[in-house]
Amino acid sequence: MGKKIFTYLKNKSAFYFGNKSLPERKQALYLAYIFAAAFALRLLIFYNTTVFAFSDFVIYYSGAFKVATGEVLPLFSQSSPLIISFIGAWFIKNLGSINYWFYANILISSLSLPLLWAITKKITRHSGIANLSILILAFYPTFFVQPSIFYTQVVMIFIASGIILLLLTAYGTRNNLIASVCIILSSGLIVISMFFKWELLYFHIFIGVSSIYLFLLKYKRQALISLLFGILTFVFLQLTIQFFEPIQTYLKNGDNNLLFFGQTPYSGSEGIMLDSYREKYEQGLEEFKRLHESEYENQVMLKNAYQSMLIKDFILNHPHEWAGLQAKKFFRTLGVKPEGMSFRLLVSGKIPLGKNIAGILLSVPFVFLFLCCIFLFDKSLIKKLFQSYTGIFIITVFVYYIIATIFYPHYQIRYRMPLEFFFVCPAAAAFIISSLSGGNTLKQTIKKHLLIKVVVFIIFASAWVYETYDIFVLNKDRYIKNAEKYEEGFIP
């Protein structure tokens, strides 16, 4: 009996993951099953959730109830857009419960999977890779927990998926009307995304610049599409800023902490000021205010100018320390510490998993997939990407997200999800399938360029070991004792 089940599963896996193309009916059924499983799993997590107003995001969650009761809130606060609070308020007022916001979030998370399938299929031209990618993500712990957190990450992944798919469609079609519609819609989605999070603010610039490389590779049509997208998005953004006053106010009054803490040592690359720098920072700010206060409209603009001066000074006068800070952020972002919000949600649920199980559940899948990317790395797949317009496009998107996630802001592991969704999981799927195709074995694939792979592994493993040491020894009070409080039901 066991042998028959194993044989059945092996044959099914070979069919769904080994074939470059599947019959339309079979493919549609597979997508439907994955969507249903993803939706059900996310719904179970939501029903298990007991805490929603995390300290980091309480402004969004409480804002929904404030708006629902008639309190006036700005659409853009000093630190971020608050549109999800208004959307949550709509569900409260019209459907009677904030739960419907979470149901919608679960639906959006599940719908992102077929979008990623289409993206992966267009890039790899391999149904099996696309099928394995969405199977991994349907059950990827951090991603299936996030719909139960009142935050913008899920909707931003959905919007980014739509933009990427529309641009890939524009690149691939010979119909000028379809290409034009895709460019307009993708540019419009960039503007819409600004109301949720400014994650894609510079995306169009990277795509526009990539047109140069596409043109040099003789992909003239695709180069023109990239350039038109860059120009049109720039125009749309400028028109929105020009005629929508709340965004003008936000740009004037929005703080600069995200960039400042990511480019200076004042926070240790995290989002809070270190005590050892606080006095120096405050004294410098007072001196800067005394000399330049009359030059700025408000205190926020003055503080941002002061922080910009400190950023410039640190990069120009301490370039090696600045580079070290970026390296620190790189290894911490791709580290083993579980994402904080997901961790708190799992250990405080109606069926609490406990800090150890929750930590393992959130960390081990990422480490496993990352190790697949290292040891099953296939240079030929990357070479193919650099030779195709779809490959150049997704490499450009990857570079953008690496900069936006790691090198632009301060360290926050919750920013890593787009990297996992668009790149780590699909890359792992591609390398796994490639290593098992054409008569290859895992052992043969691992042995290729083994020395380089081992060196890369040792570098990351060393960073992971130190991070584990930091969690369990150096900052035990911060991590372990807090985790124990979460288990007891106290969520700061």
Protein Blocks (a to p, Z undefined) as FASTA:
>chain_A
ZZmmmmmmmmmmmmmmmpmbdcfklmmmmmmmmmmmmmmmmmmmmmmpcbfbdfklmmmm
mmmmmmmnopacdfbdfkbccklmmmmmmmmmmnopaklmmmmmmmmmmmmmmmmmmmmm
mmnopaklmmmmmmmmmmgmklmmmmmpccfklmmmmmmmmmmmmmmmmmmpmbfklmmm
mmmmmmmmmmmmmmmocklmmmmmmmmmmmmmmmmnopaklmmmmmmmmmmmmmmmmmmm
mmmmklmmmmmmpcfklmmmmmccklnopabdcfklmmmmmmmmmmmmmmmmmmpfblkl
mmmmmmmmmmmmmmmmmmmlmmmmmmmmmmmmmmmbdcfklmmmmmmmmbdgbjklmmmm
mmmmmmmmmmmmmmmocfklmmmmmmpmklmmmmmmmmmmmmmmmmmmccdfklmmmmmm
mmmmmmmmmmmmmmmgghiafklmmmgoklmmmmmmmmmmmmmmmmmmmmmmmmmmmmmm
mmmmmmnopaZZ
